Amino acid sequence: MTHLLGPLALILVFALVGNSRNRDATSSRRKKTPAHRPIPADFDAAAYGLVPRESLDARRAGPPSPERVREASQTLANAAWSGDWRSVAAYIGAAGGDWDEHWSRFELLRAVAREDDAWLTTWREADPGNCDAAALEADLMVHRAWEVRGSGYANQVPAENMAKFRALLPAAIEAAQRAALLAPENPAPWVVMVTAARGAQYGPDRFRPLWDGLVARAPHHFEGHGQALQYWCAKWFGSDREMMAFAKRAMDSAPAGSPLAGLYLYALSELEERRVVLPSDRAAKRRLTAVAEALALVPDDHDGLPGLRHLLAHYLGAAGMYGAALEQFRIIGPWCGAQVWAERGDPVEVFHRARARAVLESKAEPLPVELQAAKNPDAVHHHH
């Protein structure tokens, strides 16, 4: 069977953005952006090193993957769908013990399996001792359970669907536990267990050993931390205080170049979704500054970086740190298709207003003409 990897391109771009695959509640409940002083009709974004409004692109949160990367992903997917599981096994095996790279490859294979998983069944039968194949199978079981449940709050899920969901998850966790025995150093099965634990109603005493198992293997695993943050948030098994403490600990322990500081932004997003007043004291502002400094060290081609920058720009603005927000908007360039804008209305309009507000409230001066293009080449060169 042949597929075009259309949905996969989006999955890759947004792989880590807002953890949207596993968000447990829809985000349409959020308030629209409150009214601020109006944006002058003659506001000239380009004068401040920003992309002109007519060149904004709401199709994605950041630049598309390079064509060679997209082609390689499509080639691998086609090989899998034609039954060539050996190419898949070699691809993920080549990541070795680089667990960040390993998870990035795991996410590609997970997307391929969600389109058509016959190759995974063949791989499992041909090589039952392969940990990654077993972990992918367990991950697919978790995904299917969540599909049955849906994304609403618990009180919005039909009882029949909830019962099916609760029945499917223990089997997925057992499958992940068996996978973990096949390669004790591989964190992937542990990420699957941590992901499934909240839906399976694991209390903290049962959850902590899973978490300990994950961080013993990959102390700064981004997806693992994102799933654990969901566990510790107030709508699941924690509280606002526990969730914020978890996010701060993760951020403070993150090595240079890791996107893990961005977990703090996910925590703010959870607070905002529940209408909790965001922290705005000096310590909170220092932390946002530290997030900006940490993200500046993350490689530019990291899948999750654009989405984190959008959240950072939003929360810097919310904290009144308009100069720092403006700097993020300059880095973001023309891409405005992030969830944080789209859930508040027309993403182009909401994004443009947030940028203009950052300029006006920070009292930024227009850049000299020669610096305008240098600061943001997209302001000159971007085409749809």
Secondary structure, 3 states (H helix, E strand, C coil): CCCCCHHHHHHHHCCCCCCHHHCCCCCCCCCCCCCCCCCCCCCCHHHHCCCCHHHCECCCCCCCCCHHHHHHHHHHHHHHHCCCHHHHHHHHHCCCCCHHHHHHHHHHHHHHHHHCCHHHHHHHHHCCCCHHHHHHHHHHHHHHHHHHHCCCCHHHCCHHHHHHHHHHHHHHHHHHHHHHHHCCCCCHHHHHHHHHHCCCCCCHHHHHHHHHHHHHHCCCCHHHHHHHHHHCCCCCCCCHHHHHHHHHHHHHHCCCCCHHHHHHHHHHHHHHHCCCCCCCCHHHHHHHHHHHHHHCCCCCCCCCHHHHHHHHHHHHHHCCCHHHHHHHHHHHCCECCCHHHHCCCCHHHHHHHHHHHHHHHHCCCCCCHHHHHHHCCHHHHCCC
